[in-house]
Amino acid sequence: LILGAGTAGTMMANKMRKHLERDAWDITIVDQFKTHYYQPGFLFIPFGMYSKDDVIKPKSDFFPVGVNVIYSKIDKIKPEDRQVLLEDGVALKYDYLIVATGCKTAPEEVDGLAGELWYKDIFDFYTIEGAVALANYFKTWKGGELVINISELPYKCPVAPLEFAFFADAFFTERGMRDKVNITYVTPMPGAFTKPRATKMLGELLEQKNIKIIPDFAIMEVNNEEKKIVDYGGTEVAFDCLVTVPPNLGDDMVE
């Protein structure tokens, strides 16, 4: 029994079906959604390189023949009974269980992040909704303070916020308005990345691209009225457009 039919769960279903004998093993995969999102592609949507249609396909396209598929929300796991309870009350038995329910963004975990400016001047690119909204925003934006902020660790794809910063630099340069956009990279880490050698190299690259970095920033709140982010030490960073990497949470079922 595989819980979650995102990239990981789908890969496991394909690998298991290929290696396990059909007359000996029954494989079932459960997911609450029928649509597969190619999440790495979200990064390219704000800059017009991908559209929404480029990152969406039916999950059924990727399931191998001979795997049972159930579309349902999961209520909870009962390991003592080797059972998984679905939201509609159905109980699924298992001999082996793979949990691949992934994580989701939780902007509500930061005070003010999902406030009145959400998807107006504050965006994420880790959801399809956020990426599409930011793409539409950039089409008419005249420039100003572009702030990229990582809320907390861990988050999906450690290099994605840096990639976003470099794409933004190229995007506004190509449009002849880079001089109208100040890009600031705000991170809770002590540098641009986690490893010293990579941090040194990427930090130098940020400097070359005229992207300011503010390290050791532990965000406390987003002030929607004054358009600034504030950390627990009192440091404030003003923005006209805030691109956030929100906190990540596991599925409710896990808790």
RONUTOR-983421 format. One record per residue (C-alpha): residue number from 1; residue in three letters; chain; x, y, z. Coordinates in pm, 1 decimal, padded with zeros to 6 digits. Layout:
// RONUTOR-983421
<site><k>NUM</k><r>ALA</r><c>A</c><x>X</x><y>Y</y><z>Z</z></site>
...
//
This chain:
// RONUTOR-983421
<site><k>1</k><r>LEU</r><c>A</c><x>00000.0</x><y>00000.0</y><z>00000.0</z></site>
<site><k>2</k><r>ILE</r><c>A</c><x>00142.7</x><y>00335.4</y><z>-00111.8</z></site>
<site><k>3</k><r>LEU</r><c>A</c><x>00006.6</x><y>00657.6</y><z>00036.1</z></site>
<site><k>4</k><r>GLY</r><c>A</c><x>00056.1</x><y>00951.4</y><z>-00195.5</z></site>
<site><k>5</k><r>ALA</r><c>A</c><x>00073.0</x><y>00953.1</y><z>-00575.2</z></site>
<site><k>6</k><r>GLY</r><c>A</c><x>00306.8</x><y>01244.4</y><z>-00624.9</z></site>
<site><k>7</k><r>THR</r><c>A</c><x>00646.3</x><y>01194.7</y><z>-00787.5</z></site>
<site><k>8</k><r>ALA</r><c>A</c><x>00783.9</x><y>00970.4</y><z>-00510.8</z></site>
<site><k>9</k><r>GLY</r><c>A</c><x>00478.3</x><y>00749.4</y><z>-00467.4</z></site>
<site><k>10</k><r>THR</r><c>A</c><x>00432.9</x><y>00710.7</y><z>-00842.3</z></site>
<site><k>11</k><r>MET</r><c>A</c><x>00798.4</x><y>00612.9</y><z>-00887.1</z></site>
<site><k>12</k><r>MET</r><c>A</c><x>00765.5</x><y>00352.0</y><z>-00614.9</z></site>
<site><k>13</k><r>ALA</r><c>A</c><x>00450.4</x><y>00209.2</y><z>-00774.3</z></site>
<site><k>14</k><r>ASN</r><c>A</c><x>00633.7</x><y>00173.4</y><z>-01105.7</z></site>
<site><k>15</k><r>LYS</r><c>A</c><x>00942.5</x><y>00016.8</y><z>-00948.0</z></site>
<site><k>16</k><r>MET</r><c>A</c><x>00744.0</x><y>-00224.7</y><z>-00730.2</z></site>
<site><k>17</k><r>ARG</r><c>A</c><x>00518.5</x><y>-00337.1</y><z>-01013.9</z></site>
<site><k>18</k><r>LYS</r><c>A</c><x>00821.9</x><y>-00403.3</y><z>-01230.4</z></site>
<site><k>19</k><r>HIS</r><c>A</c><x>01007.0</x><y>-00613.5</y><z>-00971.8</z></site>
<site><k>20</k><r>LEU</r><c>A</c><x>00728.4</x><y>-00791.0</y><z>-00778.8</z></site>
<site><k>21</k><r>GLU</r><c>A</c><x>00543.4</x><y>-01088.7</y><z>-00922.4</z></site>
<site><k>22</k><r>ARG</r><c>A</c><x>00182.4</x><y>-01004.6</y><z>-01003.1</z></site>
<site><k>23</k><r>ASP</r><c>A</c><x>00037.5</x><y>-01330.2</y><z>-00872.5</z></site>
<site><k>24</k><r>ALA</r><c>A</c><x>00213.0</x><y>-01278.8</y><z>-00537.6</z></site>
<site><k>25</k><r>TRP</r><c>A</c><x>00183.1</x><y>-00903.5</y><z>-00476.7</z></site>
<site><k>26</k><r>ASP</r><c>A</c><x>-00116.5</x><y>-00671.8</y><z>-00482.3</z></site>
<site><k>27</k><r>ILE</r><c>A</c><x>-00018.6</x><y>-00304.5</y><z>-00511.1</z></site>
<site><k>28</k><r>THR</r><c>A</c><x>-00252.7</x><y>-00016.1</y><z>-00427.2</z></site>
<site><k>29</k><r>ILE</r><c>A</c><x>-00176.7</x><y>00357.1</y><z>-00440.3</z></site>
<site><k>30</k><r>VAL</r><c>A</c><x>-00393.8</x><y>00622.5</y><z>-00272.6</z></site>
<site><k>31</k><r>ASP</r><c>A</c><x>-00411.1</x><y>00995.6</y><z>-00339.6</z></site>
<site><k>32</k><r>GLN</r><c>A</c><x>-00673.1</x><y>01264.9</y><z>-00283.0</z></site>
<site><k>33</k><r>PHE</r><c>A</c><x>-00599.4</x><y>01444.1</y><z>-00612.0</z></site>
<site><k>34</k><r>LYS</r><c>A</c><x>-00621.8</x><y>01326.6</y><z>-00973.2</z></site>
<site><k>35</k><r>THR</r><c>A</c><x>-00392.8</x><y>01591.8</y><z>-01121.0</z></site>
<site><k>36</k><r>HIS</r><c>A</c><x>-00014.2</x><y>01557.2</y><z>-01136.2</z></site>
<site><k>37</k><r>TYR</r><c>A</c><x>00184.6</x><y>01879.7</y><z>-01111.7</z></site>
<site><k>38</k><r>TYR</r><c>A</c><x>00541.7</x><y>01889.9</y><z>-01235.6</z></site>
<site><k>39</k><r>GLN</r><c>A</c><x>00659.7</x><y>02102.2</y><z>-00944.4</z></site>
<site><k>40</k><r>PRO</r><c>A</c><x>01011.4</x><y>02184.9</y><z>-01073.7</z></site>
<site><k>41</k><r>GLY</r><c>A</c><x>00837.7</x><y>02360.4</y><z>-01362.7</z></site>
<site><k>42</k><r>PHE</r><c>A</c><x>00665.6</x><y>02610.7</y><z>-01134.1</z></site>
<site><k>43</k><r>LEU</r><c>A</c><x>00992.1</x><y>02806.4</y><z>-01115.9</z></site>
<site><k>44</k><r>PHE</r><c>A</c><x>00974.9</x><y>02886.3</y><z>-01488.1</z></site>
<site><k>45</k><r>ILE</r><c>A</c><x>00613.9</x><y>03010.4</y><z>-01495.7</z></site>
<site><k>46</k><r>PRO</r><c>A</c><x>00669.6</x><y>03361.7</y><z>-01348.3</z></site>
<site><k>47</k><r>PHE</r><c>A</c><x>00921.6</x><y>03434.8</y><z>-01624.4</z></site>
<site><k>48</k><r>GLY</r><c>A</c><x>00703.6</x><y>03316.1</y><z>-01911.5</z></site>
<site><k>49</k><r>MET</r><c>A</c><x>00916.1</x><y>03013.0</y><z>-01997.0</z></site>
<site><k>50</k><r>TYR</r><c>A</c><x>00640.8</x><y>02769.5</y><z>-01897.5</z></site>
<site><k>51</k><r>SER</r><c>A</c><x>00264.5</x><y>02804.7</y><z>-01883.0</z></site>
<site><k>52</k><r>LYS</r><c>A</c><x>00022.9</x><y>02635.1</y><z>-01646.5</z></site>
<site><k>53</k><r>ASP</r><c>A</c><x>-00059.5</x><y>02374.0</y><z>-01910.3</z></site>
<site><k>54</k><r>ASP</r><c>A</c><x>00307.3</x><y>02273.7</y><z>-01936.8</z></site>
<site><k>55</k><r>VAL</r><c>A</c><x>00316.9</x><y>02141.7</y><z>-01579.8</z></site>
<site><k>56</k><r>ILE</r><c>A</c><x>-00018.4</x><y>01962.6</y><z>-01551.2</z></site>
<site><k>57</k><r>LYS</r><c>A</c><x>-00111.8</x><y>01608.7</y><z>-01652.4</z></site>
<site><k>58</k><r>PRO</r><c>A</c><x>-00349.8</x><y>01342.3</y><z>-01518.5</z></site>
<site><k>59</k><r>LYS</r><c>A</c><x>-00184.6</x><y>01123.9</y><z>-01255.0</z></site>
<site><k>60</k><r>SER</r><c>A</c><x>-00331.6</x><y>00821.9</y><z>-01430.9</z></site>
<site><k>61</k><r>ASP</r><c>A</c><x>-00085.2</x><y>00881.2</y><z>-01718.7</z></site>
<site><k>62</k><r>PHE</r><c>A</c><x>00199.1</x><y>00765.3</y><z>-01492.8</z></site>
<site><k>63</k><r>PHE</r><c>A</c><x>00053.4</x><y>00463.7</y><z>-01315.8</z></site>
<site><k>64</k><r>PRO</r><c>A</c><x>00168.4</x><y>00122.8</y><z>-01443.4</z></site>
<site><k>65</k><r>VAL</r><c>A</c><x>-00077.8</x><y>-00143.5</y><z>-01551.9</z></site>
<site><k>66</k><r>GLY</r><c>A</c><x>-00169.4</x><y>-00374.5</y><z>-01266.5</z></site>
<site><k>67</k><r>VAL</r><c>A</c><x>-00173.8</x><y>-00118.1</y><z>-00983.8</z></site>
<site><k>68</k><r>ASN</r><c>A</c><x>-00496.0</x><y>-00043.5</y><z>-00796.0</z></site>
<site><k>69</k><r>VAL</r><c>A</c><x>-00565.6</x><y>00329.2</y><z>-00773.8</z></site>
<site><k>70</k><r>ILE</r><c>A</c><x>-00790.3</x><y>00488.5</y><z>-00511.1</z></site>
<site><k>71</k><r>TYR</r><c>A</c><x>-00867.0</x><y>00860.6</y><z>-00514.1</z></site>
<site><k>72</k><r>SER</r><c>A</c><x>-00950.8</x><y>00953.9</y><z>-00157.6</z></site>
<site><k>73</k><r>LYS</r><c>A</c><x>-00829.1</x><y>01165.0</y><z>00131.7</z></site>
<site><k>74</k><r>ILE</r><c>A</c><x>-00657.0</x><y>00963.4</y><z>00403.5</z></site>
<site><k>75</k><r>ASP</r><c>A</c><x>-00781.9</x><y>00987.8</y><z>00759.6</z></site>
<site><k>76</k><r>LYS</r><c>A</c><x>-00515.0</x><y>00802.4</y><z>00958.1</z></site>
<site><k>77</k><r>ILE</r><c>A</c><x>-00283.6</x><y>00503.5</y><z>00982.0</z></site>
<site><k>78</k><r>LYS</r><c>A</c><x>-00350.3</x><y>00229.2</y><z>01237.4</z></site>
<site><k>79</k><r>PRO</r><c>A</c><x>-00019.0</x><y>00041.4</y><z>01246.5</z></site>
<site><k>80</k><r>GLU</r><c>A</c><x>-00131.6</x><y>-00187.5</y><z>01528.5</z></site>
<site><k>81</k><r>ASP</r><c>A</c><x>-00402.6</x><y>-00323.2</y><z>01294.0</z></site>
<site><k>82</k><r>ARG</r><c>A</c><x>-00197.7</x><y>-00284.8</y><z>00972.3</z></site>
<site><k>83</k><r>GLN</r><c>A</c><x>-00471.8</x><y>-00063.6</y><z>00837.3</z></site>
<site><k>84</k><r>VAL</r><c>A</c><x>-00514.9</x><y>00273.8</y><z>00671.3</z></site>
<site><k>85</k><r>LEU</r><c>A</c><x>-00847.7</x><y>00447.6</y><z>00720.9</z></site>
<site><k>86</k><r>LEU</r><c>A</c><x>-00975.2</x><y>00666.6</y><z>00440.3</z></site>
<site><k>87</k><r>GLU</r><c>A</c><x>-01189.6</x><y>00973.5</y><z>00499.9</z></site>
<site><k>88</k><r>ASP</r><c>A</c><x>-01503.2</x><y>00793.8</y><z>00379.6</z></site>
<site><k>89</k><r>GLY</r><c>A</c><x>-01455.4</x><y>00520.1</y><z>00640.7</z></site>
<site><k>90</k><r>VAL</r><c>A</c><x>-01307.0</x><y>00255.2</y><z>00410.5</z></site>
<site><k>91</k><r>ALA</r><c>A</c><x>-01027.1</x><y>00054.9</y><z>00575.7</z></site>
<site><k>92</k><r>LEU</r><c>A</c><x>-00737.6</x><y>-00069.6</y><z>00363.8</z></site>
<site><k>93</k><r>LYS</r><c>A</c><x>-00522.3</x><y>-00354.2</y><z>00490.9</z></site>
<site><k>94</k><r>TYR</r><c>A</c><x>-00151.5</x><y>-00377.9</y><z>00418.2</z></site>
<site><k>95</k><r>ASP</r><c>A</c><x>00149.4</x><y>-00600.3</y><z>00472.0</z></site>
<site><k>96</k><r>TYR</r><c>A</c><x>00393.9</x><y>-00326.7</y><z>00374.1</z></site>
<site><k>97</k><r>LEU</r><c>A</c><x>00323.0</x><y>00045.5</y><z>00381.0</z></site>
<site><k>98</k><r>ILE</r><c>A</c><x>00501.7</x><y>00325.0</y><z>00194.0</z></site>
<site><k>99</k><r>VAL</r><c>A</c><x>00420.6</x><y>00677.9</y><z>00312.2</z></site>
<site><k>100</k><r>ALA</r><c>A</c><x>00483.3</x><y>00936.7</y><z>00039.5</z></site>
<site><k>101</k><r>THR</r><c>A</c><x>00232.5</x><y>01205.7</y><z>00129.8</z></site>
<site><k>102</k><r>GLY</r><c>A</c><x>00483.3</x><y>01484.2</y><z>00075.3</z></site>
<site><k>103</k><r>CYS</r><c>A</c><x>00454.7</x><y>01835.4</y><z>00212.2</z></site>
<site><k>104</k><r>LYS</r><c>A</c><x>00261.5</x><y>02151.6</y><z>00142.1</z></site>
<site><k>105</k><r>THR</r><c>A</c><x>00328.3</x><y>02520.6</y><z>00182.1</z></site>
<site><k>106</k><r>ALA</r><c>A</c><x>00178.9</x><y>02687.2</y><z>00489.6</z></site>
<site><k>107</k><r>PRO</r><c>A</c><x>00198.8</x><y>03068.8</y><z>00455.7</z></site>
<site><k>108</k><r>GLU</r><c>A</c><x>-00043.9</x><y>03101.8</y><z>00745.7</z></site>
<site><k>109</k><r>GLU</r><c>A</c><x>00239.9</x><y>02991.8</y><z>00975.4</z></site>
<site><k>110</k><r>VAL</r><c>A</c><x>00404.1</x><y>03336.3</y><z>00937.5</z></site>
<site><k>111</k><r>ASP</r><c>A</c><x>00210.0</x><y>03624.9</y><z>01087.7</z></site>
<site><k>112</k><r>GLY</r><c>A</c><x>00079.7</x><y>03848.4</y><z>00807.7</z></site>
<site><k>113</k><r>LEU</r><c>A</c><x>00223.2</x><y>03647.5</y><z>00517.5</z></site>
<site><k>114</k><r>ALA</r><c>A</c><x>-00115.3</x><y>03534.0</y><z>00386.2</z></site>
<site><k>115</k><r>GLY</r><c>A</c><x>-00267.6</x><y>03875.1</y><z>00458.8</z></site>
<site><k>116</k><r>GLU</r><c>A</c><x>-00431.9</x><y>04137.1</y><z>00239.8</z></site>
<site><k>117</k><r>LEU</r><c>A</c><x>-00135.9</x><y>04158.0</y><z>-00001.3</z></site>
<site><k>118</k><r>TRP</r><c>A</c><x>-00130.8</x><y>03782.3</y><z>-00068.3</z></site>
<site><k>119</k><r>TYR</r><c>A</c><x>-00123.9</x><y>03730.4</y><z>-00447.1</z></site>
<site><k>120</k><r>LYS</r><c>A</c><x>-00135.0</x><y>04107.4</y><z>-00493.2</z></site>
<site><k>121</k><r>ASP</r><c>A</c><x>00218.1</x><y>04211.8</y><z>-00396.2</z></site>
<site><k>122</k><r>ILE</r><c>A</c><x>00321.6</x><y>03894.0</y><z>-00209.9</z></site>
<site><k>123</k><r>PHE</r><c>A</c><x>00366.2</x><y>03566.4</y><z>-00396.2</z></site>
<site><k>124</k><r>ASP</r><c>A</c><x>00512.3</x><y>03220.6</y><z>-00374.4</z></site>
<site><k>125</k><r>PHE</r><c>A</c><x>00627.5</x><y>03008.9</y><z>-00668.6</z></site>
<site><k>126</k><r>TYR</r><c>A</c><x>00594.0</x><y>02674.9</y><z>-00489.1</z></site>
<site><k>127</k><r>THR</r><c>A</c><x>00225.1</x><y>02644.6</y><z>-00581.2</z></site>
<site><k>128</k><r>ILE</r><c>A</c><x>00065.4</x><y>02661.4</y><z>-00924.0</z></site>
<site><k>129</k><r>GLU</r><c>A</c><x>-00162.1</x><y>02940.8</y><z>-00803.6</z></site>
<site><k>130</k><r>GLY</r><c>A</c><x>00127.6</x><y>03149.2</y><z>-00676.5</z></site>
<site><k>131</k><r>ALA</r><c>A</c><x>00343.8</x><y>03096.5</y><z>-00984.4</z></site>
<site><k>132</k><r>VAL</r><c>A</c><x>00063.1</x><y>03193.6</y><z>-01223.8</z></site>
<site><k>133</k><r>ALA</r><c>A</c><x>-00031.6</x><y>03499.2</y><z>-01016.3</z></site>
<site><k>134</k><r>LEU</r><c>A</c><x>00331.6</x><y>03615.0</y><z>-01010.7</z></site>
<site><k>135</k><r>ALA</r><c>A</c><x>00361.1</x><y>03568.2</y><z>-01388.2</z></site>
<site><k>136</k><r>ASN</r><c>A</c><x>00062.9</x><y>03797.8</y><z>-01439.4</z></site>
<site><k>137</k><r>TYR</r><c>A</c><x>00206.4</x><y>04048.9</y><z>-01191.4</z></site>
<site><k>138</k><r>PHE</r><c>A</c><x>00545.8</x><y>04064.7</y><z>-01364.2</z></site>
<site><k>139</k><r>LYS</r><c>A</c><x>00380.6</x><y>04137.7</y><z>-01700.6</z></site>
<site><k>140</k><r>THR</r><c>A</c><x>00289.5</x><y>04489.6</y><z>-01588.9</z></site>
<site><k>141</k><r>TRP</r><c>A</c><x>00524.4</x><y>04556.4</y><z>-01295.0</z></site>
<site><k>142</k><r>LYS</r><c>A</c><x>00717.9</x><y>04879.8</y><z>-01336.2</z></site>
<site><k>143</k><r>GLY</r><c>A</c><x>00995.2</x><y>04787.8</y><z>-01091.8</z></site>
<site><k>144</k><r>GLY</r><c>A</c><x>01093.3</x><y>04861.9</y><z>-00734.8</z></site>
<site><k>145</k><r>GLU</r><c>A</c><x>01213.8</x><y>04652.9</y><z>-00441.9</z></site>
<site><k>146</k><r>LEU</r><c>A</c><x>01197.8</x><y>04282.1</y><z>-00521.2</z></site>
<site><k>147</k><r>VAL</r><c>A</c><x>01259.6</x><y>04083.2</y><z>-00204.1</z></site>
<site><k>148</k><r>ILE</r><c>A</c><x>01306.3</x><y>03705.3</y><z>-00207.6</z></site>
<site><k>149</k><r>ASN</r><c>A</c><x>01265.9</x><y>03555.3</y><z>00137.9</z></site>
<site><k>150</k><r>ILE</r><c>A</c><x>01310.5</x><y>03202.1</y><z>00269.2</z></site>
<site><k>151</k><r>SER</r><c>A</c><x>01083.8</x><y>03173.0</y><z>00573.8</z></site>
<site><k>152</k><r>GLU</r><c>A</c><x>01243.5</x><y>02875.0</y><z>00743.4</z></site>
<site><k>153</k><r>LEU</r><c>A</c><x>01423.9</x><y>02544.7</y><z>00696.5</z></site>
<site><k>154</k><r>PRO</r><c>A</c><x>01370.6</x><y>02288.2</y><z>00560.2</z></site>
<site><k>155</k><r>TYR</r><c>A</c><x>01201.3</x><y>02361.6</y><z>00228.2</z></site>
<site><k>156</k><r>LYS</r><c>A</c><x>01178.0</x><y>02186.2</y><z>-00107.7</z></site>
<site><k>157</k><r>CYS</r><c>A</c><x>01467.2</x><y>02217.6</y><z>-00353.4</z></site>
<site><k>158</k><r>PRO</r><c>A</c><x>01739.1</x><y>02413.7</y><z>-00169.1</z></site>
<site><k>159</k><r>VAL</r><c>A</c><x>01866.5</x><y>02591.7</y><z>-00482.3</z></site>
<site><k>160</k><r>ALA</r><c>A</c><x>01524.6</x><y>02702.9</y><z>-00613.5</z></site>
<site><k>161</k><r>PRO</r><c>A</c><x>01519.4</x><y>03046.1</y><z>-00439.3</z></site>
<site><k>162</k><r>LEU</r><c>A</c><x>01868.2</x><y>03119.5</y><z>-00575.2</z></site>
<site><k>163</k><r>GLU</r><c>A</c><x>01759.5</x><y>03007.8</y><z>-00921.1</z></site>
<site><k>164</k><r>PHE</r><c>A</c><x>01463.0</x><y>03242.8</y><z>-00890.1</z></site>
<site><k>165</k><r>ALA</r><c>A</c><x>01693.9</x><y>03533.3</y><z>-00801.4</z></site>
<site><k>166</k><r>PHE</r><c>A</c><x>01918.4</x><y>03468.4</y><z>-01101.9</z></site>
<site><k>167</k><r>PHE</r><c>A</c><x>01622.2</x><y>03421.0</y><z>-01335.6</z></site>
<site><k>168</k><r>ALA</r><c>A</c><x>01478.1</x><y>03750.5</y><z>-01210.6</z></site>
<site><k>169</k><r>ASP</r><c>A</c><x>01808.5</x><y>03926.2</y><z>-01282.8</z></site>
<site><k>170</k><r>ALA</r><c>A</c><x>01810.1</x><y>03788.6</y><z>-01639.9</z></site>
<site><k>171</k><r>PHE</r><c>A</c><x>01437.2</x><y>03852.1</y><z>-01690.0</z></site>
<site><k>172</k><r>PHE</r><c>A</c><x>01450.7</x><y>04220.1</y><z>-01600.6</z></site>
<site><k>173</k><r>THR</r><c>A</c><x>01782.2</x><y>04268.5</y><z>-01782.4</z></site>
<site><k>174</k><r>GLU</r><c>A</c><x>01628.7</x><y>04133.3</y><z>-02104.0</z></site>
<site><k>175</k><r>ARG</r><c>A</c><x>01340.9</x><y>04376.9</y><z>-02063.7</z></site>
<site><k>176</k><r>GLY</r><c>A</c><x>01575.2</x><y>04670.3</y><z>-02021.5</z></site>
<site><k>177</k><r>MET</r><c>A</c><x>01453.0</x><y>04750.9</y><z>-01672.0</z></site>
<site><k>178</k><r>ARG</r><c>A</c><x>01710.7</x><y>04587.7</y><z>-01445.5</z></site>
<site><k>179</k><r>ASP</r><c>A</c><x>01816.8</x><y>04933.8</y><z>-01326.6</z></site>
<site><k>180</k><r>LYS</r><c>A</c><x>01461.7</x><y>04982.3</y><z>-01199.6</z></site>
<site><k>181</k><r>VAL</r><c>A</c><x>01459.3</x><y>04663.0</y><z>-00993.7</z></site>
<site><k>182</k><r>ASN</r><c>A</c><x>01654.8</x><y>04618.1</y><z>-00670.6</z></site>
<site><k>183</k><r>ILE</r><c>A</c><x>01679.2</x><y>04247.8</y><z>-00585.3</z></site>
<site><k>184</k><r>THR</r><c>A</c><x>01738.4</x><y>04143.8</y><z>-00223.3</z></site>
<site><k>185</k><r>TYR</r><c>A</c><x>01786.7</x><y>03783.2</y><z>-00113.8</z></site>
<site><k>186</k><r>VAL</r><c>A</c><x>01683.2</x><y>03735.4</y><z>00249.9</z></site>
<site><k>187</k><r>THR</r><c>A</c><x>01764.2</x><y>03402.6</y><z>00413.0</z></site>
<site><k>188</k><r>PRO</r><c>A</c><x>01773.7</x><y>03244.5</y><z>00759.6</z></site>
<site><k>189</k><r>MET</r><c>A</c><x>02103.3</x><y>03080.1</y><z>00664.7</z></site>
<site><k>190</k><r>PRO</r><c>A</c><x>02438.5</x><y>03245.9</y><z>00740.3</z></site>
<site><k>191</k><r>GLY</r><c>A</c><x>02511.4</x><y>03272.8</y><z>00368.5</z></site>
<site><k>192</k><r>ALA</r><c>A</c><x>02375.3</x><y>03206.6</y><z>00022.3</z></site>
<site><k>193</k><r>PHE</r><c>A</c><x>02373.2</x><y>02829.9</y><z>00067.8</z></site>
<site><k>194</k><r>THR</r><c>A</c><x>02442.3</x><y>02553.1</y><z>00317.1</z></site>
<site><k>195</k><r>LYS</r><c>A</c><x>02794.3</x><y>02435.3</y><z>00226.6</z></site>
<site><k>196</k><r>PRO</r><c>A</c><x>03092.1</x><y>02672.9</y><z>00268.1</z></site>
<site><k>197</k><r>ARG</r><c>A</c><x>03241.2</x><y>02633.3</y><z>-00081.9</z></site>
<site><k>198</k><r>ALA</r><c>A</c><x>02903.1</x><y>02662.6</y><z>-00253.4</z></site>
<site><k>199</k><r>THR</r><c>A</c><x>02811.8</x><y>02957.0</y><z>-00029.8</z></site>
<site><k>200</k><r>LYS</r><c>A</c><x>03130.8</x><y>03141.1</y><z>-00125.0</z></site>
<site><k>201</k><r>MET</r><c>A</c><x>03081.1</x><y>03082.9</y><z>-00497.5</z></site>
<site><k>202</k><r>LEU</r><c>A</c><x>02709.8</x><y>03163.7</y><z>-00498.8</z></site>
<site><k>203</k><r>GLY</r><c>A</c><x>02760.2</x><y>03464.3</y><z>-00271.5</z></site>
<site><k>204</k><r>GLU</r><c>A</c><x>03014.4</x><y>03604.7</y><z>-00516.1</z></site>
<site><k>205</k><r>LEU</r><c>A</c><x>02774.6</x><y>03539.2</y><z>-00803.8</z></site>
<site><k>206</k><r>LEU</r><c>A</c><x>02497.3</x><y>03726.9</y><z>-00623.8</z></site>
<site><k>207</k><r>GLU</r><c>A</c><x>02735.3</x><y>04017.3</y><z>-00576.3</z></site>
<site><k>208</k><r>GLN</r><c>A</c><x>02831.3</x><y>04013.6</y><z>-00945.9</z></site>
<site><k>209</k><r>LYS</r><c>A</c><x>02463.8</x><y>04023.7</y><z>-01039.1</z></site>
<site><k>210</k><r>ASN</r><c>A</c><x>02406.3</x><y>04315.4</y><z>-00799.7</z></site>
<site><k>211</k><r>ILE</r><c>A</c><x>02175.6</x><y>04107.6</y><z>-00580.5</z></site>
<site><k>212</k><r>LYS</r><c>A</c><x>02198.9</x><y>04207.2</y><z>-00215.8</z></site>
<site><k>213</k><r>ILE</r><c>A</c><x>02198.7</x><y>03926.5</y><z>00039.9</z></site>
<site><k>214</k><r>ILE</r><c>A</c><x>02072.3</x><y>03959.7</y><z>00396.7</z></site>
<site><k>215</k><r>PRO</r><c>A</c><x>02165.3</x><y>03646.2</y><z>00597.5</z></site>
<site><k>216</k><r>ASP</r><c>A</c><x>02059.3</x><y>03522.8</y><z>00943.1</z></site>
<site><k>217</k><r>PHE</r><c>A</c><x>01709.5</x><y>03662.2</y><z>00897.5</z></site>
<site><k>218</k><r>ALA</r><c>A</c><x>01450.1</x><y>03473.0</y><z>01103.2</z></site>
<site><k>219</k><r>ILE</r><c>A</c><x>01119.2</x><y>03618.3</y><z>00988.6</z></site>
<site><k>220</k><r>MET</r><c>A</c><x>00873.1</x><y>03712.0</y><z>01260.5</z></site>
<site><k>221</k><r>GLU</r><c>A</c><x>00603.1</x><y>03889.3</y><z>01062.0</z></site>
<site><k>222</k><r>VAL</r><c>A</c><x>00499.4</x><y>04054.0</y><z>00738.1</z></site>
<site><k>223</k><r>ASN</r><c>A</c><x>00370.2</x><y>04407.2</y><z>00782.6</z></site>
<site><k>224</k><r>ASN</r><c>A</c><x>00115.8</x><y>04446.1</y><z>00501.5</z></site>
<site><k>225</k><r>GLU</r><c>A</c><x>00041.0</x><y>04813.0</y><z>00572.0</z></site>
<site><k>226</k><r>GLU</r><c>A</c><x>00402.7</x><y>04928.4</y><z>00562.8</z></site>
<site><k>227</k><r>LYS</r><c>A</c><x>00511.1</x><y>04657.5</y><z>00313.5</z></site>
<site><k>228</k><r>LYS</r><c>A</c><x>00805.4</x><y>04522.3</y><z>00507.4</z></site>
<site><k>229</k><r>ILE</r><c>A</c><x>00922.5</x><y>04197.0</y><z>00661.2</z></site>
<site><k>230</k><r>VAL</r><c>A</c><x>01052.7</x><y>04197.4</y><z>01017.6</z></site>
<site><k>231</k><r>ASP</r><c>A</c><x>01274.0</x><y>03942.0</y><z>01189.4</z></site>
<site><k>232</k><r>TYR</r><c>A</c><x>01289.3</x><y>03852.1</y><z>01557.9</z></site>
<site><k>233</k><r>GLY</r><c>A</c><x>01596.1</x><y>04070.8</y><z>01605.0</z></site>
<site><k>234</k><r>GLY</r><c>A</c><x>01414.3</x><y>04376.8</y><z>01476.6</z></site>
<site><k>235</k><r>THR</r><c>A</c><x>01572.2</x><y>04392.5</y><z>01128.9</z></site>
<site><k>236</k><r>GLU</r><c>A</c><x>01328.3</x><y>04528.3</y><z>00870.8</z></site>
<site><k>237</k><r>VAL</r><c>A</c><x>01336.3</x><y>04484.9</y><z>00492.8</z></site>
<site><k>238</k><r>ALA</r><c>A</c><x>01100.2</x><y>04692.3</y><z>00278.9</z></site>
<site><k>239</k><r>PHE</r><c>A</c><x>00948.3</x><y>04548.5</y><z>-00038.3</z></site>
<site><k>240</k><r>ASP</r><c>A</c><x>00731.0</x><y>04642.2</y><z>-00331.4</z></site>
<site><k>241</k><r>CYS</r><c>A</c><x>00709.4</x><y>04280.1</y><z>-00439.5</z></site>
<site><k>242</k><r>LEU</r><c>A</c><x>00776.9</x><y>03999.5</y><z>-00193.4</z></site>
<site><k>243</k><r>VAL</r><c>A</c><x>00848.0</x><y>03649.8</y><z>-00324.4</z></site>
<site><k>244</k><r>THR</r><c>A</c><x>00833.6</x><y>03407.8</y><z>-00035.3</z></site>
<site><k>245</k><r>VAL</r><c>A</c><x>00933.3</x><y>03049.4</y><z>00024.7</z></site>
<site><k>246</k><r>PRO</r><c>A</c><x>00669.0</x><y>02975.7</y><z>00289.8</z></site>
<site><k>247</k><r>PRO</r><c>A</c><x>00706.5</x><y>02725.5</y><z>00572.3</z></site>
<site><k>248</k><r>ASN</r><c>A</c><x>00641.4</x><y>02363.5</y><z>00477.2</z></site>
<site><k>249</k><r>LEU</r><c>A</c><x>00416.2</x><y>02121.5</y><z>00664.8</z></site>
<site><k>250</k><r>GLY</r><c>A</c><x>00348.7</x><y>01752.3</y><z>00621.4</z></site>
<site><k>251</k><r>ASP</r><c>A</c><x>00004.5</x><y>01621.6</y><z>00538.4</z></site>
<site><k>252</k><r>ASP</r><c>A</c><x>-00256.4</x><y>01645.6</y><z>00814.4</z></site>
<site><k>253</k><r>MET</r><c>A</c><x>-00281.6</x><y>01267.1</y><z>00812.9</z></site>
<site><k>254</k><r>VAL</r><c>A</c><x>00075.1</x><y>01236.6</y><z>00939.8</z></site>
<site><k>255</k><r>GLU</r><c>A</c><x>-00005.8</x><y>01435.8</y><z>01252.9</z></site>
//
